[in-house]
Amino acid sequence: MTESLLSSRISSSVSSVSKTEREELLAVAEEIPDLIKLGRGDPDRDTPEHITKAGIEALENGYTHYTHWAGMKELREEIAKKLKRDNELEYDPDGEIVVSTGVQESMYVLFQSLLDEGDEVLMADPHYTSYDAVVEFAGGELTLIPTSEEDDFALQPDAIRENLSPKTKVLVVVTPNNPTGAVIPPDTLEEIADIAKEEDLLVVSDEIYEKIIYEDYEHVSMASFPDMYERTIVLNGFSKAYSMTGWRIGYMAAPADFIEKTERLKHTLTISTNHASQAAALAALKGGDECIEETVDVYRERRDYLMDALDEMGLTYGYPAGAMYIFANIQPTGRNAFEFCKDLLTDAKVQIFPGTTYGNGEGYVRISLLAPTDQLKIAADRMAEVVKGYVG
């Protein structure tokens, strides 16, 4: 097929983005009937009824117009209350909180605002690879810090120090983590905060999975440590905890003078976040955490079952203390991650994603907990048969 004129003139930053293994597997999956999907990060649970009802009522009551570029005042006030209650963070809703069209818009805005050409960003690997794109589009360079199964894939302070360079400007901390489920312990986070202060690093604290956490593990915001407020941008949203991925609503919190300087970029992208989605988010915050606790109980049951199933297969993993994924080691099968996922897709009708989709994750696969328990059990049985075919 002859390349079009428009395609031949596309920018170098966009043309460098190539088709991924994930996209190839998704294309194959479209042709497979009765597929059990344990790949994507979209909760299978519906948005809680009281939240959906609030969105519907908002539309019926004329919430179909622009809001303030930073979001509805009442929603920003409720977010500020949440940050104080849950995270011991004090943010002024009138100048330090911006409601965004999902956390990904906040990611784009903040990196465009922070980075000059060649500035370096550090983050743990394996990682959520949308960060690759937003850093690259802002002219920055992403340096990935290896984590290990032995540490349950939690980011280690010494590894940060080993990867620092004169160009390092920003450190991204994601806990709980996608794709590994790692939760960084509070004392380790405090060490990381000390490094940020010693090296004068800015910190992006991605807390989208903070509510999905198991046992006695604890989520602590990087911005809550002494002298970290002024150098930290907090990212959070409603997609995971409230099963609201399709509503596209998140937020960022940071000092007022930084937020003020992001206004033009945020306004240029979306003017304001969907009005009805904001009303739904407001209902989510006002409705309490009971619906979240129910969701976490469901995910915990699924996680425990799947860990037992992997143990029986002889496959190991980093302990998933949070989020909704297990990052499993399939090296005993002798297959690389992509081959294993493709075999599982075509031979067992189960969709998971290779660790290489999340950076340097060769030898691992990400299995999500986002299918009903009965389907998860069938998928585990099918996966066991595939593994048995490799290892006997």
Backbone hydrogen bonds, N-H to C=O, Kabsch-Sander energy under -0.5 kcal/mol:
donor,donor_aa,acceptor,acceptor_aa,energy
8,S,4,S,-2.0
9,R,5,L,-0.9
9,R,6,L,-0.8
10,I,7,S,-1.2
15,S,11,S,-2.6
16,S,12,S,-1.3
17,V,14,V,-1.7
18,S,16,S,-0.7
24,E,20,T,-1.8
25,L,21,E,-2.5
26,L,22,R,-2.3
27,A,23,E,-2.0
28,V,24,E,-2.0
29,A,25,L,-2.4
30,E,26,L,-1.2
31,E,28,V,-1.5
32,I,29,A,-1.7
35,L,32,I,-0.6
36,I,349,K,-2.4
37,K,35,L,-0.6
38,L,36,I,-0.8
38,L,351,Q,-2.6
51,I,48,P,-1.0
52,T,48,P,-2.1
53,K,49,E,-2.9
54,A,50,H,-1.2
55,G,51,I,-1.8
56,I,52,T,-2.3
57,E,53,K,-2.8
58,A,54,A,-1.8
59,L,55,G,-1.8
60,E,56,I,-2.4
61,N,57,E,-1.6
62,G,59,L,-1.5
63,Y,58,A,-3.0
64,T,62,G,-2.4
71,G,68,H,-2.2
76,R,72,M,-2.5
77,E,73,K,-2.4
78,E,74,E,-1.9
79,I,75,L,-2.6
80,A,76,R,-2.2
81,K,77,E,-1.9
82,K,78,E,-2.2
83,L,79,I,-2.7
84,K,80,A,-1.9
85,R,81,K,-2.8
86,D,82,K,-3.1
87,N,82,K,-0.5
87,N,83,L,-1.4
88,E,84,K,-1.0
89,L,83,L,-1.8
91,Y,89,L,-0.7
95,G,92,D,-1.7
96,E,92,D,-2.8
98,V,252,M,-2.5
99,V,70,A,-2.6
100,S,250,G,-2.4
102,G,100,S,-2.0
105,E,101,T,-0.5
105,E,102,G,-0.7
106,S,102,G,-1.0
107,M,103,V,-2.4
108,Y,104,Q,-2.2
109,V,105,E,-2.7
110,L,106,S,-2.8
111,F,107,M,-2.1
112,Q,108,Y,-2.1
113,S,109,V,-1.6
114,L,110,L,-1.7
115,L,111,F,-2.3
118,G,139,G,-2.9
119,D,116,D,-2.4
120,E,167,K,-2.4
121,V,141,E,-3.0
122,L,170,V,-2.8
123,M,143,T,-1.6
124,A,172,V,-0.5
125,D,145,I,-2.5
127,H,358,Y,-2.2
129,T,127,H,-0.7
131,Y,128,Y,-1.6
132,D,129,T,-0.7
133,A,129,T,-1.0
134,V,130,S,-2.1
135,V,131,Y,-2.1
136,E,132,D,-2.3
137,F,133,A,-3.0
138,A,134,V,-0.9
139,G,136,E,-1.9
140,G,135,V,-2.4
141,E,119,D,-2.8
143,T,121,V,-3.4
143,T,141,E,-0.6
144,L,142,L,-0.5
145,I,123,M,-2.9
147,T,125,D,-1.5
151,D,148,S,-0.8
152,D,149,E,-2.2
153,F,148,S,-3.2
154,A,151,D,-1.8
160,I,156,Q,-1.5
161,R,157,P,-2.1
162,E,158,D,-2.0
163,N,159,A,-0.9
163,N,160,I,-1.0
164,L,160,I,-0.6
164,L,161,R,-1.0
168,T,165,S,-1.7
169,K,120,E,-2.9
170,V,120,E,-1.7
171,L,202,L,-2.9
172,V,122,L,-3.2
173,V,171,L,-0.5
173,V,204,V,-3.1
174,V,172,V,-0.5
175,T,173,V,-0.6
175,T,206,D,-1.3
177,N,182,A,-1.8
181,G,177,N,-2.3
189,L,185,P,-2.4
190,E,186,P,-2.1
191,E,187,D,-1.5
192,I,188,T,-2.2
193,A,189,L,-2.6
194,D,190,E,-2.0
195,I,191,E,-1.9
196,A,192,I,-2.3
197,K,193,A,-2.0
198,E,194,D,-2.7
199,E,195,I,-2.8
200,D,197,K,-0.6
201,L,196,A,-2.7
202,L,169,K,-2.7
203,V,231,R,-3.0
204,V,171,L,-2.5
205,S,203,V,-0.6
205,S,233,I,-2.8
206,D,173,V,-2.4
206,D,204,V,-0.8
207,E,205,S,-0.8
207,E,235,L,-2.8
210,E,207,E,-1.9
212,I,209,Y,-1.6
213,I,211,K,-1.1
214,Y,321,A,-2.8
217,Y,214,Y,-1.9
220,V,218,E,-0.5
224,S,221,S,-1.6
225,F,222,M,-1.2
228,M,225,F,-1.9
231,R,228,M,-1.0
232,T,228,M,-0.5
232,T,229,Y,-1.1
233,I,203,V,-2.6
234,V,232,T,-0.5
234,V,253,A,-2.6
235,L,205,S,-2.7
236,N,251,Y,-2.2
238,F,249,I,-1.8
242,Y,238,F,-1.3
243,S,240,K,-0.7
244,M,238,F,-0.7
244,M,239,S,-1.4
245,T,239,S,-0.7
247,W,244,M,-1.2
248,R,244,M,-0.7
248,R,245,T,-1.0
250,G,100,S,-2.3
251,Y,236,N,-2.9
252,M,98,V,-2.1
253,A,234,V,-2.1
254,A,96,E,-1.8
258,F,255,P,-0.8
259,I,255,P,-2.2
260,E,256,A,-2.7
261,K,257,D,-1.0
262,T,258,F,-0.7
262,T,259,I,-1.2
263,E,259,I,-0.5
263,E,260,E,-1.0
266,K,262,T,-2.4
267,H,263,E,-2.8
268,T,264,R,-2.2
269,L,265,L,-1.9
270,T,266,K,-2.2
271,I,266,K,-0.6
271,I,267,H,-1.4
272,S,270,T,-3.2
278,Q,274,N,-1.8
279,A,275,H,-1.7
280,A,276,A,-2.1
281,A,277,S,-2.4
282,L,278,Q,-2.3
283,A,279,A,-1.8
284,A,280,A,-2.0
285,L,281,A,-2.2
286,K,282,L,-2.3
287,G,283,A,-1.6
288,G,285,L,-0.8
293,E,289,D,-2.7
294,E,290,E,-1.9
295,T,291,C,-1.8
296,V,292,I,-2.9
297,D,293,E,-2.1
298,V,294,E,-1.8
299,Y,295,T,-2.6
300,R,296,V,-2.7
301,E,297,D,-2.1
302,R,298,V,-2.1
303,R,299,Y,-3.1
304,D,300,R,-2.8
305,Y,301,E,-2.1
306,L,302,R,-2.6
307,M,303,R,-2.7
308,D,304,D,-2.1
309,A,305,Y,-2.2
310,L,306,L,-2.6
311,D,307,M,-2.3
312,E,308,D,-2.1
313,M,309,A,-1.4
314,G,310,L,-0.8
314,G,311,D,-1.0
315,L,310,L,-2.5
318,G,327,F,-1.1
321,A,181,G,-0.8
321,A,319,Y,-1.5
322,G,181,G,-1.6
323,A,209,Y,-0.5
323,A,212,I,-2.7
325,Y,322,G,-0.5
326,I,367,I,-2.3
327,F,180,T,-0.6
328,A,326,I,-0.9
328,A,365,V,-2.4
329,N,316,T,-3.0
330,I,328,A,-0.7
330,I,363,G,-2.2
331,Q,363,G,-0.7
333,T,330,I,-1.7
334,G,331,Q,-1.8
335,R,330,I,-0.5
340,F,336,N,-2.6
341,C,337,A,-2.2
342,K,338,F,-2.5
343,D,339,E,-2.6
344,L,340,F,-2.6
345,L,341,C,-2.0
346,T,342,K,-2.6
347,D,343,D,-3.1
348,A,343,D,-0.6
348,A,344,L,-1.2
349,K,345,L,-0.7
350,V,344,L,-1.7
351,Q,36,I,-2.8
352,I,350,V,-0.6
353,F,366,R,-1.7
355,G,364,Y,-3.4
357,T,354,P,-1.9
358,Y,355,G,-1.9
359,G,356,T,-0.9
361,G,359,G,-1.9
364,Y,361,G,-1.8
365,V,328,A,-2.1
366,R,353,F,-2.9
367,I,326,I,-2.7
367,I,365,V,-0.6
368,S,38,L,-2.4
368,S,366,R,-0.5
369,L,324,M,-2.3
371,A,369,L,-1.0
375,Q,372,P,-0.5
376,L,372,P,-2.5
377,K,373,T,-2.2
378,I,374,D,-1.6
379,A,375,Q,-2.6
380,A,376,L,-2.4
381,D,377,K,-2.1
382,R,378,I,-2.3
383,M,379,A,-2.7
384,A,380,A,-2.3
385,E,381,D,-1.6
386,V,382,R,-1.7
387,V,383,M,-2.7
388,K,384,A,-2.6
389,G,385,E,-1.6
390,Y,386,V,-0.8
390,Y,387,V,-1.2
391,V,387,V,-2.6
392,G,388,K,-2.4
